[in-house]
Structures are given as structure tokens and as C-alpha cells.
Amino acid sequence: LIKKYPKIKKIGDQPELRPGIVHRLDKDASGAMVVAKNQAAFEAVKKQFHDRHVIKEYVALTYGQIKADCANIEFPIGRARKGGKMAARAKETEGKPSITAIEVIKRFPNCTLIKAFPKTGRTHQIRVHLFALGNPLVGDQLYKSKKFKPIPTGRLMLHSHKLTIKLLDREIKTFIAPIPQEFDKYRGWN
């Protein structure tokens, strides 16, 4: 990015670490991200993320069958007591409020293809919520369950498919990252 847009070297809260990067994806996830080319755009989009005005749509493949066609997962998320991971706290108030809406695209015998819409932006939110629900993501090496036979996909099956933000000129724009080929076997979205 810096080679193509050298001016972003000075953009952001920590430009020496993440020049122009407004938000991040989990290390092994793929998909759409927002990179600001000037400080005004960075501040405007950062505020939209903070105020929860950005619409984020992910495609994910989970182990097991999710029974409800649509659901809101609302477990608070906080640091796990051991191991440095994040943890959903289904029966506690400890942790930060977190909401992920999910919508089933297609069910398979041992997995479910879903859309996930995180309403909050917690670390590993989608992964933690689905793990707490009992349907961890296929390919997740951090939040995994021994109760499912591994499905060999070669990657974390989480993809940031669409991001909708308001540009500085007030135009609302949706950015789409094409679905990776590893999802081809599980096609079922529009």
C-alpha cells in the first residue's frame, strides 16, 4: 500500500505501525478493509466504526448445523482467564457488550454457511460468538472444538465480504471483496 500510496505513511493514529489502516481483520481472515488516504478520511471513518454506523457483512462456514435461520448472539466478550484468548461470557455480565447477527445461507450435513453482521467490534468477535454458540468456524486454530471432525479447507473460513461506509462527500458506498475459491464447494449466496 505504501508503495502505491506513499502519502499514507503519515495517516492514522499509529502510522508507524498501521499507516492508513482504519480497522483490522483477524490475521487469518480475508476480505474488505478500509484504508484512508488522508487524515480527514481516517477520522471520519474511524468515527463511523466507533458510532457503529459501518455495515459489516461476513461470510463464514461453521461446524455443525445452526438451527435458527436468523439469530442475534449477544454474549459479552472479555479476555479469557487463561491462554490469552478472548472468551464469550454467556451467563455473566463480565466483559464488553457484543452483538453479532447471523443469517443462515445454506446448511450441510456437518456444517453451516452463514452471513455474520457484527454490530460491535470486539477482538475475534465472530469467532468467539460462534464458538460460544457451539458452532466454531471451520479452520479456526484458536477457537476450536474437539467434538467436530476437521474439515480440510486450508484456511480460516471467515471472509469480510461487504463494508458499507459514508465517504467524506456524504455518499454511502459499499465495497465488496469477492468470495475466495475455498468457499466454492459451499456456494449458496446470491
C-alpha positions in Angstrom: 0.0 0.0 0.0 2.8 2.4 0.9 4.5 1.8 -2.5 1.2 2.6 -4.3 0.1 5.4 -1.9 3.2 6.8 -0.3 1.3 9.7 1.4 -0.5 7.2 3.8 2.8 6.8 5.7 1.7 9.6 7.9 -2.0 8.8 8.2 -3.7 7.3 11.2 -3.4 7.0 15.0 -0.2 4.9 14.8 1.1 5.4 11.2 4.4 3.8 12.0 2.6 0.5 12.8 -0.5 0.7 10.6 -0.4 3.5 8.1 -3.9 4.5 6.9 -5.5 1.4 8.4 -8.8 2.3 10.0 -9.7 -1.2 11.2 -8.2 -4.6 11.1 -9.2 -8.1 10.2 -8.2 -11.2 12.2 -4.8 -12.5 11.0 -6.2 -15.5 9.1 -9.4 -13.9 7.8 -9.7 -12.4 4.3 -11.8 -9.7 2.7 -12.6 -6.0 2.6 -10.8 -3.4 4.7 -10.8 0.4 4.9 -7.6 2.3 4.3 -7.7 6.1 4.4 -5.6 8.1 2.0 -5.8 11.3 4.1 -6.2 12.1 7.8 -9.7 13.6 7.4 -11.0 10.4 5.8 -9.3 8.4 8.5 -11.0 10.4 11.3 -14.4 10.3 9.6 -14.4 6.5 9.0 -12.9 5.8 12.4 -15.8 7.7 13.9 -18.3 5.7 11.9 -16.8 2.5 13.3 -16.9 3.9 16.8 -20.5 5.0 16.4 -21.5 1.6 14.9 -22.6 3.2 11.6 -20.5 0.9 9.4 -22.4 -2.1 8.0 -20.1 -5.1 8.0 -21.1 -8.4 6.3 -19.0 -11.5 6.6 -19.4 -14.9 5.1 -18.4 -17.8 7.3 -18.5 -21.6 7.5 -19.3 -23.1 10.9 -19.1 -26.6 12.2 -22.4 -28.3 12.9 -25.9 -27.1 12.0 -27.2 -23.8 13.2 -30.9 -24.4 13.7 -32.3 -20.9 13.6 -32.5 -19.2 10.2 -31.6 -15.8 11.8 -30.4 -15.0 15.3 -28.6 -12.4 17.4 -25.7 -13.6 19.5 -25.3 -11.3 22.5 -22.7 -12.7 24.8 -20.4 -10.2 26.5 -16.8 -10.7 25.4 -13.7 -10.3 27.6 -10.2 -11.7 28.0 -10.1 -15.4 28.8 -8.8 -16.2 32.3 -6.1 -18.5 30.8 -4.3 -18.6 27.5 -4.7 -15.0 26.3 -7.7 -15.7 24.1 -11.0 -13.9 24.2 -14.0 -15.5 25.7 -17.7 -15.1 25.5 -19.4 -14.9 28.9 -22.9 -16.3 28.3 -24.0 -16.3 31.9 -22.0 -13.4 33.2 -22.0 -9.6 32.9 -18.2 -9.5 32.9 -16.8 -8.4 29.5 -17.9 -5.8 27.0 -21.4 -6.0 25.4 -21.1 -7.6 22.0 -23.7 -8.4 19.3 -23.4 -10.4 16.2 -26.4 -11.0 13.9 -26.3 -14.2 11.9 -28.3 -15.5 8.9 -28.1 -19.0 7.5 -27.3 -19.2 3.8 -27.2 -23.0 3.5 -27.0 -26.0 5.7 -24.9 -29.0 5.0 -24.7 -32.4 6.9 -21.8 -31.3 9.1 -21.5 -27.5 8.7 -23.5 -24.3 8.0 -22.7 -21.5 5.7 -23.8 -18.2 7.2 -23.7 -14.4 6.8 -22.5 -12.6 10.0 -23.1 -9.0 10.8 -21.1 -7.8 13.8 -22.9 -4.9 15.4 -20.0 -4.2 17.8 -16.3 -4.5 17.0 -14.7 -6.7 19.7 -11.5 -8.7 19.1 -12.3 -12.0 17.4 -16.0 -11.2 17.9 -17.5 -13.5 15.2 -15.1 -16.4 16.1 -15.8 -16.1 19.8 -19.5 -15.8 19.5 -19.8 -18.8 17.2 -17.5 -20.9 19.4 -19.7 -20.0 22.4 -22.8 -20.9 20.4 -21.2 -24.4 19.9 -20.6 -23.8 16.2 -16.9 -22.8 15.8 -15.6 -21.7 12.5 -14.1 -24.2 10.2 -10.3 -23.8 10.0 -10.1 -21.8 13.2 -6.9 -22.9 15.0 -7.6 -20.7 18.1 -11.3 -21.3 18.9 -11.8 -24.9 18.0 -13.7 -27.9 19.4 -12.7 -31.5 19.5 -16.3 -32.6 19.1 -16.2 -32.0 15.3 -14.2 -34.0 12.7 -11.9 -31.4 11.0 -13.0 -30.3 7.5 -9.8 -29.7 5.5 -10.1 -26.2 3.9 -6.6 -25.0 4.4 -7.8 -21.7 5.9 -10.0 -19.9 8.4 -13.4 -19.8 6.8 -14.2 -16.2 7.6 -14.3 -13.5 4.9 -15.2 -9.9 5.2 -17.5 -9.8 2.1 -19.0 -6.3 2.3 -18.3 -3.0 4.0 -20.7 0.0 3.8 -19.4 3.4 4.8 -20.1 7.1 4.2 -17.5 8.9 2.3 -16.4 12.5 3.0 -18.7 13.8 0.3 -21.6 12.1 2.2 -22.0 9.4 -0.5 -22.8 6.0 1.0 -20.7 3.3 -0.6 -20.5 -0.4 -0.3 -17.2 -2.2 -1.0 -17.3 -5.9 -1.9 -14.5 -8.4 -1.7 -15.1 -11.4 -3.9 -15.7 -14.7 -2.0 -12.4 -16.8 -2.1 -12.3 -20.0 -4.0 -12.1 -22.1 -0.8 -15.8 -21.3 -0.3 -16.7 -22.6 -3.8 -17.7 -26.0 -2.5 -20.2 -24.4 -0.2 -21.8 -21.9 -2.7 -25.3 -20.8 -1.8 -25.2 -17.0 -1.6 -26.6 -14.5 -4.1 
